Amino acid sequence: MLIRALIVLLVVLNLGVAAWWLTRSDPPPPSAPEIPAGVAILELVDTPQASPARVAAVPTAAVPPAAQATPGATASAASTPAGAPASACFRVGPFADRAAAEQSRGAFAPANGRAALRETPGTNASGYRVSLPPSATREEALAIAQRIGAAGFDDFLVINQGEETNGIALGRYRSREGAQRRQSQLVAAGFPARIHAIGEEGPSRWWLDVAAPAGTRAATLRASVAVPVEPQDCPAALR
């Protein structure tokens, strides 16, 4: 009997809860937080979107032809300064010596352009030797040799035959620079050493590199000098 009463009570409670849930009202919306005094309120304004007709009606700015140039053409124009004069370059020479080249150099400036002097070294000898000139007697040559040894020099020899008999050989060198160093040391010590080239040694030759105004011909420049004039690529000294 007691169990039946409990079951009836549970059914009644469930029905009551279900009825309350179905008949309850919606909760009120949360209230907005209070804004402090002096603070502006942000309001959203609807922005009307442009219609397709209005978008199509907007005119397109014309692009100038210069702006439509290809990137390669733009880079080329930037690398070539506006108004930079082009030049025609020539090789003038060879001249016998520097003085002749310097004299002819003035013939090309300022009317015919710029000219730069250039030297081409001559052919080198097979070697160089340093010596002292022959003495009057062998005894005098031996006395000089003793003084050379006492001064701290080595590699010397009294010459016994030939055109330089009683002279003193002071060394043989492959380059002129080495022979000149040896000569300088001996001269500083009071010995009049001299240098002889072994084999033929050709002299240096001198040239003019000329940058003339564009369109200049070699024949025009030949009228100013008595040496050959040949076209060439412009060297770095004239760029």
C-alpha positions as CSV (number, residue, x, y, z in Angstrom):
1,M,0.0,0.0,0.0
2,L,2.9,2.3,0.9
3,I,4.7,1.6,-2.4
4,R,1.7,2.4,-4.5
5,A,1.3,5.7,-2.7
6,L,4.9,6.6,-3.5
7,I,4.5,5.7,-7.2
8,V,1.4,8.0,-7.4
9,L,3.3,10.8,-5.7
10,L,6.3,10.6,-8.2
11,V,3.9,10.6,-11.2
12,V,2.2,13.7,-9.9
13,L,5.5,15.5,-9.3
14,N,6.7,14.7,-12.8
15,L,3.5,16.0,-14.3
16,G,3.8,19.2,-12.3
17,V,7.4,19.9,-13.4
18,A,6.4,19.2,-17.1
19,A,3.5,21.7,-16.8
20,W,5.7,24.4,-15.3
21,W,8.4,24.0,-18.0
22,L,5.8,24.3,-20.8
23,T,4.1,27.3,-19.3
24,R,7.1,29.4,-18.1
25,S,7.9,32.8,-19.8
26,D,11.2,33.7,-21.6
27,P,13.8,35.3,-19.4
28,P,14.3,39.1,-19.9
29,P,17.3,40.1,-22.1
30,P,20.5,41.2,-20.2
31,S,20.6,44.9,-19.6
32,A,23.4,46.9,-21.3
33,P,26.3,48.0,-19.1
34,E,26.2,51.6,-17.9
35,I,28.5,53.9,-20.0
36,P,30.4,56.5,-18.0
37,A,29.6,60.1,-18.5
38,G,31.5,61.9,-21.3
39,V,32.2,58.8,-23.4
40,A,30.9,58.9,-26.9
41,I,28.7,56.1,-28.2
42,L,29.8,54.2,-31.3
43,E,27.0,53.8,-33.8
44,L,27.2,51.5,-36.9
45,V,25.9,53.0,-40.1
46,D,24.8,50.9,-43.0
47,T,26.9,51.7,-46.1
48,P,24.9,51.2,-49.3
49,Q,26.9,49.1,-51.8
50,A,27.3,50.5,-55.3
51,S,25.2,48.9,-57.8
52,P,26.8,47.2,-60.8
53,A,25.5,50.0,-63.0
54,R,27.2,52.6,-60.9
55,V,30.5,50.7,-60.9
56,A,30.5,50.3,-64.7
57,A,29.8,54.0,-65.0
58,V,33.0,55.0,-63.3
59,P,35.5,56.1,-66.0
60,T,38.9,54.4,-66.2
61,A,41.9,56.8,-66.3
62,A,43.8,56.5,-69.5
63,V,47.3,55.0,-69.1
64,P,50.0,57.0,-70.9
65,P,52.1,55.1,-73.4
66,A,55.2,55.6,-71.4
67,A,53.6,53.8,-68.4
68,Q,52.8,50.8,-70.6
69,A,56.5,50.2,-71.5
70,T,57.9,46.8,-70.8
71,P,60.2,46.3,-67.7
72,G,63.2,45.6,-70.0
73,A,62.7,48.9,-71.8
74,T,62.4,50.8,-68.5
75,A,65.6,49.3,-67.2
76,S,67.4,50.2,-70.4
77,A,66.3,53.7,-70.2
78,A,67.3,54.0,-66.6
79,S,70.8,52.7,-67.3
80,T,71.5,55.2,-70.1
81,P,71.6,58.7,-68.8
82,A,69.7,61.2,-70.8
83,G,71.8,63.3,-73.1
84,A,75.0,61.1,-72.6
85,P,77.1,61.7,-75.7
86,A,78.3,58.6,-77.6
87,S,81.9,58.4,-78.5
88,A,84.0,56.9,-81.3
89,C,87.3,55.6,-80.0
90,F,90.6,55.1,-81.8
91,R,94.2,53.9,-81.2
92,V,96.8,56.3,-82.4
93,G,100.5,55.2,-82.7
94,P,102.9,53.9,-81.9
95,F,105.1,56.9,-81.2
96,A,108.9,56.7,-80.9
97,D,108.9,58.1,-77.3
98,R,106.8,59.7,-74.7
99,A,107.7,63.2,-75.8
100,A,106.3,62.6,-79.3
101,A,103.1,61.1,-77.9
102,E,102.6,64.1,-75.5
103,Q,103.2,66.5,-78.4
104,S,100.5,64.8,-80.5
105,R,98.1,64.6,-77.6
106,G,97.4,68.3,-77.8
107,A,96.2,67.9,-81.3
108,F,93.1,66.0,-80.2
109,A,91.8,68.4,-77.5
110,P,89.5,70.0,-77.1
111,A,88.0,70.0,-80.6
112,N,88.5,66.2,-81.4
113,G,87.8,64.8,-77.9
114,R,89.8,63.2,-75.1
115,A,93.2,61.4,-75.4
116,A,94.9,59.1,-72.8
117,L,98.5,58.2,-72.9
118,R,99.5,54.5,-72.8
119,E,102.8,52.7,-72.7
120,T,103.6,49.3,-74.2
121,P,106.7,47.8,-72.6
122,G,109.4,46.8,-75.1
123,T,110.9,43.4,-75.5
124,N,113.0,42.2,-72.6
125,A,116.6,41.0,-72.9
126,S,117.5,37.5,-71.9
127,G,119.3,38.8,-68.8
128,Y,121.3,41.7,-67.3
129,R,124.7,41.8,-65.7
130,V,126.3,44.4,-63.4
131,S,130.0,45.3,-63.6
132,L,132.7,47.9,-62.9
133,P,134.6,49.3,-65.9
134,P,138.1,47.9,-66.5
135,S,141.0,49.3,-64.5
136,A,144.4,50.4,-65.9
137,T,146.2,47.4,-64.4
138,R,145.4,44.0,-62.9
139,E,146.9,45.1,-59.6
140,E,144.5,48.0,-59.5
141,A,141.6,45.7,-60.3
142,L,142.6,43.3,-57.5
143,A,142.8,46.2,-55.1
144,I,139.2,47.3,-56.0
145,A,138.0,43.7,-55.6
146,Q,139.4,43.6,-52.1
147,R,137.6,46.8,-51.2
148,I,134.3,45.4,-52.6
149,G,134.7,42.3,-50.4
150,A,135.6,44.4,-47.3
151,A,132.4,46.4,-47.9
152,G,130.3,43.3,-47.4
153,F,129.6,42.3,-51.0
154,D,130.0,38.9,-52.6
155,D,129.5,37.4,-56.1
156,F,132.3,39.4,-57.8
157,L,135.1,38.4,-60.1
158,V,138.0,40.1,-61.8
159,I,137.7,39.7,-65.6
160,N,140.9,38.2,-67.2
161,Q,140.1,38.4,-70.9
162,G,138.1,40.1,-73.6
163,E,137.1,43.7,-74.0
164,E,136.5,44.1,-70.3
165,T,139.8,42.7,-69.1
166,N,140.6,44.0,-65.6
167,G,137.0,44.9,-65.1
168,I,135.0,43.4,-62.2
169,A,131.8,41.3,-62.8
170,L,129.3,41.9,-60.0
171,G,126.5,39.5,-60.8
172,R,124.0,38.4,-63.5
173,Y,120.3,38.8,-63.2
174,R,117.2,37.7,-65.1
175,S,115.3,40.9,-64.6
176,R,116.3,44.6,-64.9
177,E,114.8,45.3,-61.5
178,G,117.1,42.8,-59.8
179,A,120.1,44.3,-61.6
180,Q,119.1,47.8,-60.7
181,R,118.8,46.9,-57.0
182,R,122.4,45.5,-57.1
183,Q,123.6,48.6,-58.9
184,S,122.0,50.9,-56.4
185,Q,123.7,49.1,-53.5
186,L,127.1,49.3,-55.1
187,V,126.8,53.0,-56.0
188,A,125.7,53.8,-52.5
189,A,128.9,52.1,-51.3
190,G,131.1,54.2,-53.6
191,F,131.5,51.8,-56.6
192,P,130.5,53.1,-60.0
193,A,128.6,49.9,-61.1
194,R,126.8,49.8,-64.5
195,I,124.2,47.5,-66.1
196,H,124.5,45.7,-69.4
197,A,121.6,44.0,-71.2
198,I,122.4,40.4,-72.4
199,G,120.8,40.1,-75.9
200,E,118.6,42.6,-77.6
201,E,116.2,44.8,-75.5
202,G,113.5,46.7,-77.5
203,P,112.4,50.1,-76.4
204,S,109.0,50.9,-75.0
205,R,106.4,52.2,-77.4
206,W,103.8,54.9,-76.7
207,W,100.2,55.1,-77.8
208,L,97.3,57.5,-77.6
209,D,93.8,56.2,-76.8
210,V,91.4,58.8,-78.3
211,A,87.7,59.3,-77.7
212,A,86.2,61.5,-80.4
213,P,82.6,62.7,-80.9
214,A,80.3,60.1,-82.4
215,G,80.6,59.8,-86.2
216,T,84.2,60.8,-86.3
217,R,86.2,58.9,-88.9
218,A,89.8,57.7,-88.6
219,A,90.7,59.6,-91.8
220,T,89.8,62.8,-90.0
221,L,92.2,62.2,-87.2
222,R,95.0,61.1,-89.5
223,A,95.2,64.6,-90.7
224,S,96.4,65.7,-87.3
225,V,99.2,63.1,-86.7
226,A,101.9,61.3,-88.7
227,V,101.3,57.8,-87.2
228,P,98.6,55.2,-87.9
229,V,95.0,55.7,-86.5
230,E,92.8,52.6,-86.1
231,P,89.3,52.3,-84.6
232,Q,89.0,50.4,-81.3
233,D,86.6,49.7,-78.5
234,C,86.6,52.5,-76.0
235,P,89.0,51.7,-73.1
236,A,88.0,52.2,-69.5
237,A,90.2,55.3,-69.2
238,L,88.0,57.1,-71.7
239,R,84.5,56.0,-70.5
